[in-house]
């Protein structure tokens, strides 16, 4: 599930011209998906998920979601346990999460919600910038041409929806971040 981090009217305001709504919506969805992929997190709403892993006698489990908003249940081999502590994206339990020696291994299931509930301004800006670039220049093109000594300058944008260097920097700032 990909959230769209800006609207067509915001894109129109950003580029200061009227836009085709269908095209704008598509580009914003693609730009948001591109941002999601690089940032490796979700903005604009919490997502419910069940994480499954192999149980071991280890006393900690690292949850591969960010940011983890809440953990609602932990089950080991089908039995619900409540004697765990969550600190950010890790769960701790004194007696471990299953048995190292059981076969098949114990299944550990963690019901959780993750993601940012709002879209930060820098994320919205990065998505608008990428969508605006794709809207205004949908493919690589000649941007300047001279006659004497014949020169041709092509766009550095190679078409499609791509995050700009600013957008990539913003996404990198969120990638690897474990908050909440």
C-alpha positions as CSV (number, residue, x, y, z in Angstrom):
1,X,0.0,0.0,0.0
2,X,1.5,3.3,-1.1
3,X,0.2,6.6,0.3
4,X,0.2,9.7,-1.8
5,X,2.1,12.4,0.0
6,X,0.7,15.5,-1.9
7,X,-2.4,16.4,-3.9
8,X,-2.8,17.5,-7.5
9,X,-3.8,21.0,-6.2
10,X,-0.6,21.2,-4.2
11,X,1.3,20.3,-7.3
12,X,-0.5,23.0,-9.3
13,X,0.5,25.5,-6.6
14,X,4.0,24.2,-6.5
15,X,4.6,24.7,-10.3
16,X,2.3,27.7,-10.5
17,X,0.1,26.4,-13.3
18,X,-3.0,24.4,-13.9
19,X,-2.4,20.7,-14.1
20,X,-4.2,17.7,-15.6
21,X,-5.6,16.1,-12.4
22,X,-5.2,12.4,-13.6
23,X,-1.6,12.9,-14.7
24,X,-0.8,14.9,-11.6
25,X,-2.3,12.1,-9.3
26,X,-0.4,9.4,-11.1
27,X,3.0,11.3,-10.9
28,X,2.4,12.0,-7.2
29,X,1.7,8.3,-6.5
30,X,4.8,7.3,-8.4
31,X,6.9,9.9,-6.6
32,X,5.5,8.9,-3.2
33,X,6.3,5.2,-4.0
34,X,9.8,6.2,-5.1
35,X,10.3,8.1,-1.8
36,X,8.9,5.1,0.2
37,X,11.4,2.8,-1.4
38,X,14.4,4.9,-0.5
39,X,13.2,5.9,2.9
40,X,12.0,2.4,3.8
41,X,9.1,3.6,5.9
42,X,5.5,4.8,5.6
43,X,4.1,8.3,6.0
44,X,0.5,9.4,6.4
45,X,-1.0,6.6,8.4
46,X,-0.2,3.7,10.7
47,X,-0.2,0.2,9.1
48,X,-1.1,-2.9,11.0
49,X,1.1,-5.9,10.5
50,X,2.0,-9.3,12.0
51,X,5.7,-10.0,12.0
52,X,6.7,-13.7,12.1
53,X,10.1,-15.1,13.0
54,X,11.7,-18.2,14.3
55,X,11.7,-18.5,18.1
56,X,15.0,-18.9,19.9
57,X,16.2,-18.5,23.4
58,X,17.4,-15.1,22.5
59,X,16.2,-12.4,24.9
60,X,15.6,-9.7,22.2
61,X,13.8,-9.5,18.9
62,X,14.5,-6.6,16.4
63,X,11.4,-5.7,14.6
64,X,12.1,-4.8,10.9
65,X,9.5,-2.0,10.8
66,X,9.9,1.7,11.4
67,X,8.8,3.5,13.3
68,X,6.9,1.0,15.5
69,X,3.9,2.8,17.0
70,X,2.6,0.0,19.1
71,X,2.8,-3.8,19.8
72,X,-0.6,-5.2,20.6
73,X,0.2,-8.9,21.0
74,X,3.1,-11.4,21.1
75,X,2.5,-15.1,20.6
76,X,5.1,-17.9,21.0
77,X,4.0,-21.2,19.5
78,X,0.4,-19.9,19.6
79,X,0.4,-18.9,23.3
80,X,0.1,-15.2,24.0
81,X,2.8,-13.8,26.3
82,X,2.7,-10.4,28.1
83,X,6.0,-10.4,30.0
84,X,7.9,-8.5,27.3
85,X,9.2,-5.0,27.1
86,X,9.3,-2.9,24.0
87,X,11.9,-0.2,23.6
88,X,11.7,1.5,20.2
89,X,12.0,-1.3,17.6
90,X,13.1,-4.1,19.9
91,X,11.3,-6.5,22.2
92,X,12.9,-7.9,25.3
93,X,11.9,-10.9,27.3
94,X,13.9,-12.4,30.2
95,X,13.0,-16.0,29.3
96,X,13.6,-15.5,25.6
97,X,11.3,-16.0,22.7
98,X,10.9,-19.7,22.3
99,X,13.2,-22.7,22.6
100,X,16.4,-23.2,20.7
101,X,16.0,-27.0,20.9
102,X,12.5,-27.5,19.6
103,X,11.8,-28.9,16.2
104,X,10.1,-27.6,14.3
105,X,11.2,-24.2,15.8
106,X,8.7,-22.2,17.7
107,X,6.9,-19.6,15.7
108,X,6.9,-16.1,17.2
109,X,4.2,-13.7,16.0
110,X,4.1,-10.0,16.9
111,X,1.1,-7.9,16.1
112,X,2.1,-4.3,15.6
113,X,1.4,-1.0,14.0
114,X,4.1,1.1,12.3
115,X,4.6,4.2,10.2
116,X,4.4,7.9,10.6
117,X,0.9,9.3,11.1
118,X,1.5,12.6,9.3
119,X,3.6,13.5,6.3
120,X,6.4,15.9,7.3
121,X,6.9,19.0,5.2
122,X,10.3,17.9,3.9
123,X,8.8,14.6,2.6
124,X,6.0,16.5,0.9
125,X,8.5,18.9,-0.6
126,X,10.7,16.1,-2.0
127,X,7.6,14.4,-3.6
128,X,6.3,17.6,-5.1
129,X,9.7,18.4,-6.5
130,X,10.0,15.0,-8.2
131,X,6.4,15.1,-9.5
132,X,6.9,18.7,-10.8
133,X,10.1,17.7,-12.6
134,X,8.3,14.8,-14.3
135,X,5.2,16.8,-15.1
136,X,7.1,19.7,-16.6
137,X,9.6,17.6,-18.5
138,X,8.2,14.1,-19.0
139,X,11.2,12.8,-21.0
140,X,14.8,13.8,-21.6
141,X,14.9,16.5,-24.2
142,X,17.1,19.2,-25.7
143,X,17.0,22.2,-23.5
144,X,19.4,24.4,-25.4
145,X,20.9,24.4,-28.9
146,X,23.2,26.9,-30.5
147,X,24.3,27.2,-34.1
148,X,27.9,28.6,-34.2
149,X,30.3,25.9,-33.0
150,X,27.1,23.7,-32.8
151,X,26.2,22.8,-29.2
152,X,23.3,20.8,-27.9
153,X,22.4,20.7,-24.2
154,X,20.2,17.9,-22.9
155,X,18.2,17.8,-19.8
156,X,19.9,16.1,-16.9
157,X,16.5,14.6,-16.1
158,X,16.2,11.4,-18.0
159,X,12.4,11.1,-17.9
160,X,10.0,9.3,-15.6
161,X,9.6,10.0,-11.9
162,X,12.9,10.3,-10.1
163,X,13.8,11.9,-6.8
164,X,16.0,14.9,-7.1
165,X,19.3,15.0,-5.1
166,X,17.3,16.9,-2.4
167,X,14.7,14.2,-2.4
168,X,17.3,11.4,-2.1
169,X,18.9,13.3,0.8
170,X,15.6,13.6,2.6
171,X,14.8,9.9,2.0
172,X,18.2,8.9,3.2
173,X,17.6,10.9,6.4
174,X,14.5,8.7,7.2
175,X,16.1,5.4,6.0
176,X,17.5,3.5,9.0
177,X,15.7,5.7,11.4
178,X,13.9,3.8,14.2
179,X,11.7,6.2,16.1
180,X,8.7,6.0,18.4
